[in-house]
């Protein structure tokens, strides 16, 4: 049996849920593949994994995989994940969000989860648009681009999700694209192995909405754009900021150590018991 | 409320500071870590209820506490807890509104927000308390109901009761019944997480215990998967309602004080029930046959208790610190049998026994 078939048999749910909701050519499947391969390589039991998502195209991801899966409200996935993790730290909690989910409606939860260093992994599919609702502009839609709600051009500056995560205190931040699938595998693997708040930003295309409205071509052409505009982090360090203007810096942006919330809280428990016993 | 929560087995609290509910957070931040529980202060009330739901799905009894403005923010995830059938307890120490309103003054103006604050057709269990002892008892009840019926339960407390000091004796708990969620006993491959059972309440598996299933805020089929089939949507929504409605007799709690011969019956809850009881005693001393129906369960509304009162009393007076949120319900179930009078107060002060006496004199 081919390796991929084994993974499909092991990790995808076979009862009822296919075909999936995503458009042909969508990058979410590539991200899902990378996630499954990473989990398989690390060797987690399926019972140990809790996969949490918000709302949108990316939010539909958990339903297809055979883990403990939790499809929450828009933008709030990290809050649910926080509760799951703190209530049962033995579980491995992975959160799937879109750009709207993570940095628009859920932006506050995102920065605070990073600041607290909650031990969950966030995988954020950034396709620069609200795809499921019909292609409205998101906080990551670049300046000057068109969407269903910026037909005269987007006049807002966009967030850089990974840089936001770095500033907010995430201990591991990596960025990849759905074109660079092997890099994505390794970024997700590193992120889920990291203790503390880890983030993988996945640059993806929405050819159905964003691509069509901005005449960016087919899914393949948009992925070729990712290939042509990606610069790995080592090379980016040697480039001038002007040269990086329209580039996507990919690779590991941060990998550092900070006290993890649940470990710190365990100390609080010990201290509280000492106080109570006095 | 804190003691009741701990006695009921609560081991997770997530909240956001808000007057007049903050004391619950403060005390639990001290006590929960002592019993291996977890306290976390979140970035807002939306996050607080999200974390509470997550912790409950992981198998830990969980609660939050807030006041009107925070309760408004929780409505989104309250709906999630209802549709995904996640047990949890939300304490709302009410303040006057709308908006920031009266942070430090008593009010009962969230009765309807508790009922209909979150969108969509849904049942809800809302309890109240008028003494410190009842705060303890009702918190335990709230946890028991939430675990038994797989639903969020709201405890509506007014500021007077929440800040009251009264002596109570906790006699090492003989007779305190604690209910824990029913877990599946079948093998994982047989488990149907949202199965329609005779009780309407499916067994609940906790995350990480071998029963991998899908939890979603989308309308779902019996396996938890999103559905758009009318033949699955209809029965699901019907079951959500039925699992509460067929247990009304267990959920609905009230106390009757001298209603057997009452010409006039007061219907009250929370701190107002205390004033009403005093008014009843004083009215009886003056020769008026006054009774009191004290509601402990606010929602589902106690139609049966009110109808019982109608059999004797032809005049009902409903004093409350809002513009008539419960008196409207009493009028709704009245259907012309009796005369129903409201006594509404929304100026941030409590309703006194004298004011109730005056209202009785007006309508008698």
Interface residues (C-beta under 8 A of the other chain):
Chain A: X15 X16 X17 X46 X47 X48 X50 X52 X62 X63 X66 X67 X68 X69 X70 X71 X72 X73 X76 X78 X79 X80 X81 X82 X83 X84 X85 X86 X87 X88 X90 X91 X108 X109 X112 X265 X268 X269 X271 X272 X273 X275 X276
Chain B: X11 X12 X14 X30 X33 X34 X36 X38 X40 X42 X43 X44 X46 X47 X48 X49 X50 X51 X52 X53 X54 X55 X56 X57 X58 X59 X60 X62 X76 X77 X80 X206 X207 X208 X209 X210 X212 X213 X214 X215 X216 X217 X218 X221 X223 X225 X226
